[in-house]
Amino acid sequence: MLKMDLEDELKRLFKDERLDVRVAPEAESNVVAGASRLRRRRMVTMSAAGVLSAAMLAGGALVLTQSSPQSSGVATQPSSDLPIDSTQPTSVEPRPESTATTAPGPSQYVTSSPNAPLDPPGTTKATGQPPTARLGVVLGPTGDGTIRLGDTQKELSASGRVPTTVKEPVGCSSLPTKSATGTAYIGQSGKVVALVYRAEATTPEDITIGSPADSVKATYRDFTGSTVSVPGNPGAKYKFTFASGKITSIALLANQQDCVG
C-alpha cells in the first residue's frame, strides 16, 4: 500500500510542469556551432602537428646529408680537442747502453790479398794508446819549427843564430836551439845536418823523451837498433838513445852527415 502511494507521488511530481527544463530557441544552433568550432580546432591542431612533423623530418635529413663526409676518396683525419704542447723537452734521459754483442756484418770483414804490398818504410802504426801530451818542440819531419835540416850558416846568421866557435867532429860546428834544450849541428857543407834534443821534444808520432822502447817499436815499423826512417822525409832518420828501457834523447839526422854518430 505504501509502495503504491510512493509511486503515485513520484509520477505526480514528474508531471509537474515546474520541473520541466525549457530549451532556449537558439540552443540547437549554438550546439551545432560549438561542435563545428571544436571540429575545426581539431583539424587545425592535426594539420599543425603534421606540418611540424614534416619539418622535423626534413631538417633531420638535411643535417644527416651535411654531416656525412664527401666521397672524395680521401679519408678525413680525426680532429683532437686536446691541447698540443709545442715546447721542446728540456732534458732527455740517456738510454741505457745495451750489453748485447752485435755480430759483425759481411762488410765488416776485411780480407787481405797474399800479394798485398807491405807498408813502406817510415809509416807508423797506431798503438791503441792515448796520445801523450806534447812537451816543448815537435821534432820532425824537417826540423824543430825554428831550425830545419839544410839551413845554411848564412841563413842562421841572418836570423841571429850564429854558430859557436867550438869545433865538433872534424868539419862540424854547433849552436844551441831556440828552446835551449837541444843542439843543432852544421856539417862540412855549411848546412844543418842534425838536431839533437835531450829534453822537451816530441816527434809528430807522439814519441817523446821518456817513452818506453816498446812504444817506439809499436809506432815505427822499420825501427832497428836505435834508428828509424822519418815519416814524410825520406832524406832523414830518427836516432833514439835509451837508458833503462826509456828514451833519453832524440836526434833528427840527415841521412848523409858525419857530425853525429
C-alpha positions in Angstrom: 0.0 0.0 0.0 2.8 2.4 1.0 4.8 1.4 -2.1 1.9 2.2 -4.5 1.4 5.6 -2.8 5.1 6.4 -3.3 5.0 5.6 -7.0 1.9 7.7 -7.5 3.6 10.6 -5.7 6.6 10.3 -7.9 4.6 10.2 -11.1 2.7 13.3 -10.0 5.9 15.2 -9.3 7.5 14.3 -12.7 4.3 15.5 -14.4 4.6 18.8 -12.7 5.4 21.5 -15.3 7.6 23.3 -12.8 10.2 20.6 -13.2 10.4 20.9 -17.0 13.7 22.3 -18.4 12.9 24.7 -21.1 15.2 24.7 -24.2 16.2 28.1 -25.5 15.2 28.8 -29.1 18.8 29.2 -30.2 20.1 26.2 -28.3 20.3 23.9 -31.2 22.2 26.3 -33.4 24.6 27.1 -30.5 25.3 23.4 -30.0 25.9 22.9 -33.8 28.2 25.9 -33.9 30.2 24.7 -30.9 30.6 21.3 -32.4 31.8 22.9 -35.7 34.3 25.0 -33.8 35.7 22.0 -31.9 36.0 20.0 -35.2 37.9 22.9 -36.9 40.2 23.2 -33.9 41.0 19.5 -34.0 41.7 19.7 -37.8 44.0 22.8 -37.3 45.8 21.0 -34.5 46.3 17.9 -36.6 47.4 19.9 -39.6 49.9 21.8 -37.5 51.2 18.6 -36.0 51.6 17.2 -39.5 53.5 20.2 -40.8 55.7 20.2 -37.7 56.5 16.5 -38.1 57.3 17.0 -41.8 59.6 20.0 -41.0 61.4 18.0 -38.4 61.9 15.1 -40.8 63.2 17.4 -43.5 65.6 19.1 -41.0 66.9 15.8 -39.8 67.5 14.6 -43.4 69.3 17.9 -44.2 71.6 17.6 -41.1 72.4 14.0 -41.9 73.2 15.0 -45.5 75.6 17.8 -44.4 77.3 15.9 -41.7 78.1 12.9 -44.0 81.7 13.0 -45.5 82.1 13.7 -49.1 83.0 10.6 -51.1 86.3 12.2 -52.4 88.4 9.1 -51.8 90.5 10.9 -49.1 90.0 9.8 -45.5 89.4 12.7 -43.2 91.7 13.0 -40.3 90.1 12.9 -36.9 90.4 16.2 -35.0 91.6 16.3 -31.4 90.4 18.7 -28.8 93.4 18.0 -26.6 95.9 20.9 -26.3 99.2 20.3 -28.1 102.3 21.1 -26.2 104.7 22.8 -28.6 107.6 23.2 -26.2 110.6 21.0 -26.6 111.7 18.8 -23.7 114.5 20.5 -21.8 116.3 17.3 -21.0 116.4 13.7 -22.3 117.4 10.9 -20.1 120.2 8.8 -21.6 119.1 5.5 -22.9 120.7 2.6 -21.1 123.5 1.1 -23.1 122.8 -2.3 -24.5 125.1 -5.1 -23.3 124.2 -7.3 -26.2 127.0 -8.0 -28.6 126.2 -7.4 -32.3 127.7 -9.8 -34.8 129.7 -8.0 -37.5 128.0 -7.8 -40.9 129.6 -9.1 -44.1 131.0 -5.7 -45.0 132.9 -5.6 -41.7 135.3 -8.4 -42.5 138.4 -7.2 -44.3 140.3 -9.7 -46.4 143.9 -9.1 -47.4 145.4 -10.4 -50.6 148.5 -12.6 -50.1 150.2 -10.4 -52.8 149.3 -7.1 -51.0 152.5 -5.0 -50.5 153.8 -4.3 -47.0 153.7 -0.9 -45.6 156.6 1.2 -46.9 159.4 2.1 -44.6 158.7 5.2 -42.4 155.0 4.5 -42.0 153.6 4.4 -38.5 151.2 2.1 -36.8 148.5 3.0 -34.3 149.4 1.7 -30.9 145.9 1.9 -29.4 147.3 4.1 -26.6 146.0 7.7 -25.9 148.3 10.3 -27.3 151.0 11.7 -25.0 150.8 15.4 -24.3 153.5 17.1 -26.4 156.1 18.9 -24.4 158.4 21.5 -25.8 159.2 21.4 -29.6 157.9 19.0 -32.2 161.0 17.4 -33.8 160.4 16.4 -37.4 159.9 15.7 -40.1 162.2 18.5 -41.4 163.2 20.4 -38.3 162.1 21.7 -34.9 160.0 24.6 -36.1 162.8 27.1 -35.9 165.8 25.3 -37.5 165.5 23.0 -40.4 167.8 20.4 -41.8 169.5 22.0 -44.8 169.6 25.6 -43.4 172.8 27.3 -44.3 175.2 29.1 -42.0 174.3 32.3 -43.8 170.6 31.8 -43.1 171.3 31.1 -39.5 173.4 34.2 -39.2 170.8 36.4 -40.8 168.3 35.2 -38.2 170.6 35.9 -35.4 171.6 32.3 -34.7 175.4 32.4 -35.0 177.2 29.1 -34.7 179.7 28.7 -31.8 183.4 28.5 -32.4 183.6 25.2 -30.6 184.6 22.6 -33.1 182.7 19.3 -33.0 183.9 16.4 -35.1 186.2 17.5 -37.8 184.4 20.0 -40.1 181.4 20.3 -37.8 180.2 23.2 -35.6 177.2 23.5 -33.3 174.8 26.1 -31.8 172.0 25.8 -29.2 168.5 25.7 -30.4 165.9 28.3 -29.5 164.4 26.2 -26.7 167.9 25.8 -25.2 167.2 22.1 -24.7 168.7 20.9 -27.9 171.7 21.4 -30.2 171.9 22.0 -34.0 175.0 20.7 -35.9 176.4 22.2 -39.1 178.4 19.9 -41.3 181.3 20.5 -43.8 178.7 21.6 -46.4 177.8 24.6 -44.2 174.3 23.3 -43.8 172.4 21.9 -40.7 172.7 18.2 -40.7 171.5 17.2 -37.2 169.2 18.3 -34.4 169.7 16.6 -31.0 167.3 17.0 -28.1 167.7 15.6 -24.5 164.5 17.1 -23.1 161.2 18.7 -24.1 161.0 17.2 -27.6 158.3 15.1 -29.2 158.0 13.6 -32.7 154.8 14.1 -34.7 154.0 10.5 -33.9 153.9 11.3 -30.1 157.2 9.7 -29.2 158.8 11.8 -26.6 161.7 11.9 -24.0 160.8 9.2 -21.5 158.7 7.0 -23.9 159.4 3.2 -23.5 161.2 1.3 -26.2 158.1 -0.8 -26.8 156.2 2.3 -27.8 158.9 3.1 -30.4 158.8 -0.4 -31.8 155.0 -0.3 -32.0 154.9 3.1 -33.6 157.7 2.7 -36.2 157.5 -0.5 -38.3 161.1 -0.2 -39.6 162.7 0.5 -36.2 166.0 -1.3 -36.0 168.5 -0.9 -33.2 168.3 2.8 -32.5 167.3 4.4 -35.8 164.1 4.7 -37.9 163.2 6.4 -41.1 161.4 9.7 -40.6 157.8 9.5 -41.9 157.3 12.3 -44.5 161.0 12.9 -45.1 162.9 10.2 -46.9 166.2 12.1 -46.6 166.3 11.9 -42.8 166.1 9.5 -39.9 165.5 9.5 -36.1 168.1 8.2 -33.7 166.9 7.3 -30.2 169.1 6.9 -27.1 167.8 4.6 -24.4 168.5 4.1 -20.7 166.7 1.6 -18.5 164.3 0.9 -21.5 163.3 4.6 -21.9 164.3 7.3 -24.4 166.8 9.8 -23.0 167.5 11.7 -26.3 166.0 12.1 -29.8 168.1 13.1 -32.8 166.8 14.2 -36.2 169.7 13.4 -38.6 170.2 13.9 -42.3 171.0 10.5 -44.0 174.3 11.9 -45.2 176.2 13.5 -42.3 179.3 13.0 -40.2 178.6 15.1 -37.2 176.5 12.7 -35.0 177.4 9.1 -34.8 
